[in-house]
Each structure stands twice: as structure tokens, then as C-alpha cells.
């Protein structure tokens, strides 16, 4: 049995059987036009996580190169597990990566081309030329 809720004085029907979805109880006349306009707006909108990614990139690129900026870019490029498994520092245009173990050295080396591309996206193409992964 459907349940009705009031959102901004519009009736919205919630179907309680099977998968739930919000929908208007019925359309007639000009309501279809309003629905089509809303569809156009939704297609033009980007998810917040995509917008945040672009904003972070712009902020990072405009900030001066520093150990904090490099560390932040490293975390963003590799994720929390790999970030904890290695210490990084920028030596000229080479990112020196001191891995915590031989296993992490292999994993970081294996992923180095992807990591380098991501770092160049965050820091700028000329900030990091290559990675140098060091064994413990």
C-alpha cells in the first residue's frame, strides 16, 4: 500500500512493495513539461565528488610546492593503505618513496606509472618526473 508524504506542499508517493522509489502520484496536463525540464537540469548537474576532485586539483596546482602539498597529493594518489606503508619526499623532480617492507616496495613499483600520472595531475606535469622506490 502506498504511503504519501508532503515535501514542499507537493504530494510524493512512496511505493512500499519491492524496491522503493519516490514519484509523483500521477501526471496530467502540464506536469509532463515540468518533469522534462527537471530531467534536463539533472543531466546537467555533476555529482559533488566529481566537482570536489576538480576543485582539489585546481587548489593544489595553484599552491606553492611544499612537503605538505606533496604529502597531500601522495595520499590522494595512492589511498590510505599505501600512504601508511611509505614515506615520501620530493628531491628535485624525483619523488623518493621509502617503502615500509619488501612487499610494499613491489606493490608501489608495480603501480608506479599510475601513481606518477595521478601525481602529475595533482601537482602539475612538470612537478614530478619519476618515482624512485627504495627498499627497506
C-alpha positions as CSV (number, residue, x, y, z in Angstrom):
1,X,0.0,0.0,0.0
2,X,1.4,3.4,-1.0
3,X,2.2,6.0,1.7
4,X,2.1,9.7,1.0
5,X,4.4,12.3,2.3
6,X,4.4,16.1,1.9
7,X,7.6,17.7,0.6
8,X,7.2,21.4,0.0
9,X,3.5,21.0,-0.4
10,X,3.8,18.5,-3.3
11,X,2.4,15.1,-2.9
12,X,5.0,12.4,-3.4
13,X,4.1,8.7,-3.4
14,X,6.4,6.1,-1.8
15,X,5.8,2.6,-3.0
16,X,6.4,0.3,-0.1
17,X,6.4,-3.0,-2.1
18,X,9.7,-4.2,-3.7
19,X,12.3,-1.6,-4.5
20,X,11.4,1.9,-3.2
21,X,11.3,4.9,-5.4
22,X,9.9,8.4,-5.0
23,X,7.5,9.5,-7.7
24,X,4.6,11.9,-8.1
25,X,1.2,10.2,-7.6
26,X,0.1,10.9,-11.2
27,X,0.8,13.2,-14.1
28,X,-1.7,15.0,-16.2
29,X,-1.5,18.1,-18.5
30,X,1.4,20.4,-17.9
31,X,3.1,18.3,-15.3
32,X,4.9,16.3,-18.0
33,X,6.6,19.5,-19.2
34,X,7.8,20.3,-15.7
35,X,9.2,16.8,-15.4
36,X,11.1,17.1,-18.7
37,X,12.7,20.4,-17.5
38,X,13.8,18.7,-14.3
39,X,15.3,15.9,-16.3
40,X,17.4,18.4,-18.3
41,X,18.6,20.0,-15.0
42,X,19.6,16.6,-13.6
43,X,21.6,15.7,-16.7
44,X,23.5,19.0,-16.5
45,X,24.4,18.5,-12.8
46,X,27.6,16.7,-11.7
47,X,27.9,14.7,-8.6
48,X,29.6,16.5,-5.7
49,X,32.5,14.1,-5.6
50,X,33.4,14.9,-9.2
51,X,33.2,18.6,-8.5
52,X,35.4,18.3,-5.4
53,X,38.0,16.4,-7.3
54,X,38.4,19.2,-9.8
55,X,38.4,21.8,-7.1
56,X,41.1,20.0,-5.2
57,X,43.3,19.7,-8.4
58,X,42.9,23.5,-9.0
59,X,43.8,24.3,-5.4
60,X,46.8,22.0,-5.4
61,X,48.2,23.3,-8.7
62,X,47.9,26.9,-7.6
63,X,49.6,26.4,-4.2
64,X,53.4,26.6,-3.9
65,X,55.2,23.3,-3.9
66,X,55.9,22.2,-0.3
67,X,56.3,18.9,1.6
68,X,52.7,19.2,2.8
69,X,51.4,19.6,-0.7
70,X,53.4,16.6,-1.9
71,X,52.2,14.6,1.1
72,X,48.6,15.5,0.4
73,X,48.9,14.7,-3.3
74,X,50.6,11.3,-2.4
75,X,47.6,10.4,-0.1
76,X,45.1,11.4,-2.8
77,X,47.0,9.4,-5.5
78,X,47.6,6.2,-3.6
79,X,44.9,5.9,-0.9
80,X,45.2,5.4,2.8
81,X,46.7,1.9,2.9
82,X,49.6,2.7,0.6
83,X,50.1,6.1,2.2
84,X,50.7,4.5,5.6
85,X,53.1,2.0,4.0
86,X,55.6,4.6,2.6
87,X,57.2,7.9,3.4
88,X,57.7,10.3,0.5
89,X,59.8,13.4,-0.2
90,X,60.5,15.3,-3.3
91,X,64.1,15.5,-4.3
92,X,64.2,17.9,-7.3
93,X,61.7,16.4,-9.7
94,X,62.1,12.9,-8.3
95,X,59.6,11.6,-5.7
96,X,61.6,9.4,-3.3
97,X,59.4,6.7,-1.8
98,X,60.7,4.8,1.2
99,X,58.5,1.7,1.4
100,X,57.9,0.0,4.8
101,X,58.6,-3.5,3.5
102,X,59.7,-5.5,0.5
103,X,56.1,-6.4,-0.3
104,X,55.1,-2.7,-0.4
105,X,58.2,-1.9,-2.5
106,X,56.9,-4.4,-5.1
107,X,53.3,-3.0,-4.9
108,X,54.4,0.6,-5.3
109,X,56.8,-0.3,-8.1
110,X,54.1,-2.2,-9.9
111,X,51.7,0.7,-9.7
112,X,54.3,3.5,-10.2
113,X,53.1,4.5,-13.7
114,X,49.5,5.0,-12.4
115,X,50.8,6.8,-9.3
116,X,53.0,9.1,-11.4
117,X,50.2,10.0,-13.7
118,X,48.0,10.9,-10.7
119,X,50.7,12.9,-9.0
120,X,51.3,14.9,-12.2
121,X,47.5,15.5,-12.4
122,X,47.5,16.9,-8.8
123,X,50.9,18.7,-8.8
124,X,51.3,19.6,-12.4
125,X,53.1,17.7,-15.2
126,X,56.5,19.3,-14.5
127,X,56.5,18.9,-10.7
128,X,57.3,15.1,-10.6
129,X,59.3,13.5,-13.4
130,X,59.6,10.0,-11.9
131,X,59.3,7.9,-8.8
132,X,62.3,6.3,-7.0
133,X,61.1,3.5,-4.8
134,X,63.6,2.4,-2.1
135,X,63.6,-0.9,-0.3
136,X,63.8,-1.0,3.5
